[in-house]
Amino acid sequence: MAVTREQVENALRRLMLPDGGDLVARDMIRALAIEGDQVRFVIEAPSPAIAQQMEPLRRAAEQAVAAIPGVVRVTVALTAHGPAKPAPSLKIGGHPTATPGVLNPPGVARILAVGSGKGGVGKSTVSANLAVALARLGRRVGLLDADIYGPSQPRMMGTTARPGTHADGKTIIPLQAHGVTLMSIGLMLDPDKAVVWRGPMLMGALQQMLGQVKWGDLDVLIVDLPPGTGDVQLTLCQRTDLEGAIVVSTPQDVALMDARKALDMFATLKTPVLGLIENMSTFHCPNCGHESQIFGHGGVAAEAARRGLPLLASLPIDLETRLAGDAGTPIAAGNSPAAQAYAALARRLVSDGHA
């Protein structure tokens, strides 16, 4: 049976500190990693002076974790905050700070929002594959997973490592995957735990992921929005200088009803809509070659024409796109027909000057 994080933390909770509490309750465990039968982590003392007294506790922690069935090797390091450095701040979520002006990260040339009126239309799949397709064109691309309640980009982009911390103790170092700079709240929280936050904490989390992450120099930052028209969308549109928004919908009437609400929201917030994407447009049977429109066809194109907006792409529904996303390698990283469709979408955005 595989060793779990819960087993390790439970073993560490049994080690009481002289002044009360345990290593887990006092938030002194850092960089806990489990790779097969090997476990490693860092015990972070509040000061160098205290760290000098904690070597017996470090050995006890090592022995406690080694006693877990299935653990073969344990590596425990002991560190401490320097006297003049602030404590690392990797906690995401809290009330937004009163930061004046826009929240555009320094070095980011453009921010593109990818939104939808409802969930389940493939917005996150489009965001991930568009980011990879743009990176393959040589663009410097960031991908911010702002779907706080249902972050899926870590899985789709194939990375679950916890972001690092800059030497200043406050700046978060994002991850890299498939040539894309990635940040998601899913990288900061237990993937099995629900995010139960009110609006101010959502806005605070978005503010942190925009302003506290070291994005570096990017041609474009793609923001994968949550479905609907809530606090995250309002914060992004009101506090950042957006290049524009892309609205994703399937052709069916129910999805289009909600997509119209998203379009109205962007219009109300004076955010330019760069165009619409019809996702899951057609299905090509891999066995017989028959083409069918499972969710209808042409509804998004008709809506775009009615509003005088471009139809940026009609993307198919296929098994390979789903399998690629689940496996952590977006379909746009290959050369299939679906990958070519995303490449064409990326080229269009670049030629239009939006990416």
Residue pairs with C-beta under 8 A, 6 or more apart in sequence:
1 69
1 70
2 34
2 36
2 70
3 34
3 37
3 39
3 68
3 70
3 71
4 34
5 32
5 34
5 190
7 68
8 32
8 34
8 39
8 41
8 65
8 68
9 24
9 29
9 32
11 64
11 65
11 67
11 68
12 22
12 23
12 24
12 29
12 61
12 64
12 65
13 22
13 23
13 24
13 25
14 22
14 64
15 22
15 23
15 57
15 60
15 61
15 64
16 22
17 23
17 26
17 57
23 29
23 43
23 57
23 61
28 43
28 44
28 45
29 41
29 42
29 43
29 44
30 41
30 42
30 43
30 44
30 79
30 88
31 40
31 41
31 42
31 162
32 39
32 40
32 41
33 39
33 40
33 41
37 70
37 71
37 72
37 73
38 71
38 72
38 73
38 74
38 75
39 65
39 68
39 71
39 73
39 74
39 75
40 74
40 75
40 76
40 77
41 75
41 76
41 77
42 76
42 77
42 78
42 79
43 54
43 57
43 58
43 61
43 76
43 77
43 78
43 79
44 79
44 80
44 81
45 51
45 54
45 78
45 79
45 80
45 81
46 80
46 81
47 80
47 81
47 83
48 80
48 81
48 82
48 83
50 80
51 78
51 79
51 80
54 78
55 78
58 76
58 78
61 76
62 74
62 76
65 71
65 74
65 76
66 74
81 87
81 169
85 167
85 168
85 169
86 168
86 169
86 170
87 169
88 165
88 169
88 170
89 165
89 169
89 170
89 212
90 162
90 163
90 165
90 172
90 188
92 185
92 188
92 189
92 205
92 208
92 209
93 185
93 195
93 197
93 201
93 204
93 205
93 208
94 201
94 204
94 205
94 208
95 200
95 201
95 203
95 204
96 200
96 203
96 204
96 207
96 235
97 204
97 207
99 207
99 211
102 239
102 240
102 241
103 207
103 210
103 211
103 239
103 240
104 111
104 210
104 240
104 241
105 210
105 211
105 213
105 215
105 218
105 221
106 215
107 215
107 216
107 217
107 218
108 142
108 215
108 217
108 218
108 220
108 221
109 218
109 219
109 220
110 219
110 220
110 221
110 243
110 354
110 355
111 220
111 221
111 223
111 240
111 241
111 242
111 243
112 220
112 221
112 222
112 223
112 242
112 243
112 244
112 245
112 246
112 274
112 349
112 354
112 355
113 223
113 225
113 233
113 236
113 237
113 242
113 244
113 245
113 246
113 271
114 123
114 126
114 127
114 130
114 222
114 223
114 224
114 225
114 245
114 246
114 248
115 123
115 225
115 227
115 233
115 245
115 246
115 247
115 248
115 262
115 266
116 123
116 225
116 227
116 247
116 248
116 249
116 255
116 258
116 259
116 262
117 227
117 228
117 229
117 247
117 249
117 255
117 257
117 258
117 259
117 260
117 261
117 262
118 227
118 228
118 254
118 255
118 258
118 259
119 150
119 227
120 227
121 227
121 248
121 249
121 250
121 255
121 259
121 279
121 280
122 248
122 250
122 279
122 280
122 315
123 224
123 225
123 227
123 248
123 279
124 145
124 147
124 152
124 153
124 156
124 224
125 156
125 279
125 321
125 325
125 330
126 246
126 248
126 277
126 279
126 315
127 143
127 145
127 153
127 222
127 224
128 143
128 153
128 156
128 157
128 224
128 325
128 330
128 332
129 321
129 330
129 331
129 332
129 339
129 342
130 222
130 332
130 342
130 345
130 346
130 349
131 141
131 142
131 143
131 178
131 180
131 222
131 330
132 178
132 179
132 180
132 330
132 332
132 333
132 342
133 332
133 339
133 342
133 343
133 345
133 346
134 141
134 219
134 220
134 222
134 346
134 349
134 350
134 355
135 141
135 178
135 179
135 180
136 179
136 332
136 333
136 343
136 346
137 343
137 346
137 347
137 350
139 219
139 220
139 346
139 350
139 355
140 181
140 216
140 217
140 218
140 219
140 220
141 179
141 180
141 181
141 218
141 219
141 220
141 221
141 222
142 174
142 180
142 181
142 182
142 183
142 215
142 218
142 220
142 221
142 222
143 153
143 157
143 180
143 181
143 182
143 183
143 221
143 222
143 224
144 183
144 184
144 209
144 210
144 213
144 221
144 222
144 223
144 224
145 151
145 152
145 153
145 154
145 182
145 183
145 184
145 185
145 186
145 224
146 206
146 209
146 223
146 224
146 225
146 226
146 232
146 236
147 153
147 224
147 225
147 226
147 227
148 185
148 195
148 197
148 202
148 205
148 206
148 226
148 232
149 194
149 195
149 226
150 226
151 184
151 185
151 186
152 186
153 182
153 184
153 186
153 224
154 160
154 182
154 184
154 186
154 187
154 191
155 186
155 325
155 326
155 328
156 325
156 328
156 330
157 177
157 178
157 180
157 182
157 328
157 330
158 177
158 178
158 327
158 328
158 329
159 175
159 177
159 182
159 187
159 328
160 187
160 191
161 175
161 187
162 187
162 188
163 172
163 173
163 174
163 175
163 183
163 187
163 188
163 213
164 172
164 173
165 171
165 172
165 173
166 172
166 173
166 214
170 212
171 212
171 213
171 214
172 183
172 208
172 209
172 212
172 213
172 214
173 213
173 214
174 181
174 182
174 183
174 213
174 214
174 215
175 181
175 182
175 183
175 187
176 182
178 329
178 330
178 333
181 215
181 216
181 218
183 209
183 213
183 215
185 195
185 205
185 209
189 195
197 205
199 230
199 231
202 230
202 231
202 232
202 235
203 231
203 232
203 235
206 232
206 235
206 236
207 235
207 239
210 240
215 221
219 355
220 243
220 354
220 355
223 236
225 232
225 233
225 236
226 232
226 233
227 258
228 258
228 262
229 261
229 262
229 265
233 265
233 269
234 269
236 242
237 245
237 265
237 266
237 269
237 271
238 269
242 271
242 272
243 272
243 274
243 354
244 271
244 272
244 273
244 274
244 354
245 266
245 271
245 272
245 273
245 274
246 273
246 274
246 275
246 276
246 277
246 312
247 259
247 262
247 263
247 266
247 273
247 275
247 276
247 277
248 259
248 276
248 277
248 279
249 255
249 256
249 258
249 259
249 276
249 277
249 278
249 279
249 299
249 300
249 303
250 278
250 279
250 280
250 281
250 295
250 296
250 300
251 278
251 280
251 281
251 293
251 295
251 296
251 297
251 298
251 299
251 300
252 295
252 296
252 299
253 296
253 299
255 295
256 299
256 300
256 303
259 276
259 300
259 303
260 303
263 273
263 307
266 272
266 273
267 273
273 309
274 310
274 312
274 349
274 352
274 354
275 304
275 309
275 310
275 311
275 312
276 300
276 303
276 304
276 309
276 310
276 311
276 312
277 300
277 311
277 312
277 313
277 314
277 315
277 345
278 298
278 299
278 300
278 301
278 311
278 313
278 314
278 315
279 315
279 317
280 294
280 295
280 315
280 316
280 317
281 293
281 295
281 297
281 300
281 314
281 315
281 316
281 317
282 291
282 292
282 293
282 297
282 314
282 316
282 317
283 291
283 292
283 293
283 294
283 316
283 317
283 318
284 290
284 291
284 316
284 318
285 291
285 292
286 318
286 319
294 317
295 317
300 311
300 314
301 311
301 314
304 310
304 311
305 311
312 345
312 348
312 349
313 341
313 342
313 344
313 345
313 348
315 338
315 341
315 342
315 345
316 337
316 338
316 341
318 338
320 331
320 336
320 338
321 331
321 338
324 330
324 331
324 333
324 334
325 331
331 338
331 339
331 342
332 338
332 339
332 342
332 343
332 346
333 339
346 355
349 355
